[in-house]
Amino acid sequence: MKRLFTIALAILFISFFQPDATAQEKHGSTLNLGVGIGGYGGYYKYTNRTLPVINVNYEFDVAKRFTLAPFISFSTFSNDYRDNNNYYTYRESVIPVGVKGSYYFDDILRANSKWDFYLAGSLGFAIVNARWDDRYDGDRNYYRRGNPLFLDLHVGTEYHFNNRVGAFLDLSTGVSTIGIAIH
């Protein structure tokens, strides 16, 4: 069992890092379509829960190993309440808009050309549409806790199936996503 684990680990390492491989020099001109989850931090502290998120960005080259990607995300939720035999619903939609800057470490890591590795930061603001049922007579600002401005940190990777399509994983302090990259 130990030997099988060692062999599998060696094959995985060789597929990630090949000393003679040249990493891709251009990372931009990429449409990234992702789904993910937003946590308690960042622009999702309005809801105090983890929410499903749809994220779209378009990445373009700014300098060698550095890209910018304007993005837009969308998330929504509703919550039902009961108070003295009255039922109320709270609904909220959050639309973060901003730009993500990514620095790629492919050359430094000597990664196989099928892999990209990056660190990034995103800056933006969240457009929030929050509403209670008209019959609700309680504190209408109960959920209003978040600052619309945000700064998130990211670490991510992309695997290129071919020159046109890849799959990515982006772990973030705000919204972590998995998706498809179209080059």
N, C-alpha and C positions, 0 to 999 in steps of 0.2 A: 504494500500500500504506500509506504514511504517512497519507494522507487517510482511508482506511477505518479505520485504528487510532484516529485522532483522533475520528472520528464515533462509533465504538463506545464509546470512553472517555467521551465527552460524554453519550451515552444512558445508560450505566451510572451515571454521576455524578448525572444528573437523576433516575433512578429511585430512588437511595438517598436523596438529599437534595433536598427540595422546600421552599423558603422558606415557602410558604403552608400546608404540611401541618401538622396537629397530631398529635403522637405520642400513643400510647395512654397514659392516665393510670394504669390498673390493669394490673399485671403478674402478680398472684397468681391464686389459684384455678386453678392449672395443674398437670396431671399430665404429667411429663416422663419418657418412656421412651427410653433410649438404649443404644447399644452403643459400645464403644470399646476403647482399649488403655491398659494401665498400664505405666509404664516402670520404670527402675531406682531412681527416687527414691520418696519417700513410703512408703506401706504395702506396696508391692510389692518392696521390697529384700530380702524373704525369699527370693525365687526367683532374683534376679540376672538376670532376663530380662523381655522385654516379653510381656504376657499379654492375651488377649481378656477383656473385662469387660462385664457386663450391669449397668446402673444404672437405678434408679427413684427419683424424688423427687416430692414434692408441694409446690409453691410457693404461699405465701400472703402477702398484703400486710401490712406492718408499719407503714410510713409511705410518704409520697409518694416514689416512685422507689426504695424499698427493700423487699426481700422476704426471707423466710426459707424454706428448703426442707429439711425432714428428708429424709434419703436412706438407701438401702441399696444396696450393690453386691455382685456375686458374681463370683468368678474361681476357676478350678481348673487344676491341671496335674499331670502325673506324669512321672517320669524313670526309665528303666531302667538298671541297672548290671550289670556282669559283673566278678566277682572270683574267680580260681582256679576256673573252670568253674561257679561259682555265679551265679545270676541273682537280682537284687533289684529291687524297684520302690519308689520313693518317691512318695507322693501328698500333695498339699497343696490345701486349699481356703481361700480368704481371703474374709471377709465384712466389708467396711468399713461402719460405721454412723456417722452424724453429722448435722450440720446445715450448710447452705451459705447464707451471706448474700450477696445481690446488690444492687448499686447500679446503676440504669439511667440512661444518659446520653442518652436519646432527645431530650429537650427541649433539652439543651445542644448536641447535634449537629444539631438541627433536622431529625431524620430523618423520612423518609416514614413514615406510620402503619403500613405493612406491615412495618417493620423495628424490632427492639429491639437495643440494644447495652448491654453491662454489664461491670463488673468485679466479682469476687467472691472470697470466701475461704471455705474449708470447714474445719471442725474435727471430729474424731471419733476413733474407735478401730477397730482391725481385730481381728476374731475369726478366729483361725487354727487350723485343724485339720490337723496334720501327722502322717504316719504312714509307717513303713517296714514292709516285709514282716516277719513274725515270725522268719524265718530269718536276718535281717540281724544281724550281730554287730559292726558298725563303730560309728563315732561317730554316734549318733542325733540329736545337736544340730548336725550339719553345716550345715543350712540356717537355723538359728535366729539371725538377725542383726538383724531389724527391731524397732523400737520399736512397740508397738501404738497409741500416740497419734500423730496426724498433724495437720498444718496445711498446706493447699494453697492456691495462688492460681489464679484463673481469669480468663479473658477470653473473652467469647462474644457470639454474635448469634443472633437468631431471625428467620425470615421467616414472616409470617402468610399462609397461603393464603386463609383466610377468618376469620370471627370465632371459629370453633371449633377449627381445626387449623393448626399451624405446624410448621416444621422448624427445628432448632437445631444449632449447632456450638459446643462448649464446649472450649476449649484450656486445659490445666491442667498444673501441676507434678506432679500425681499421676496422674490418669486423664483422658484427653481422650476426649470422646464426641460422637457425632452421633446425632440421633434425632428423634422426633416429640413435639410438645407438644400436649396436648389441653386446651382452655380451657373 
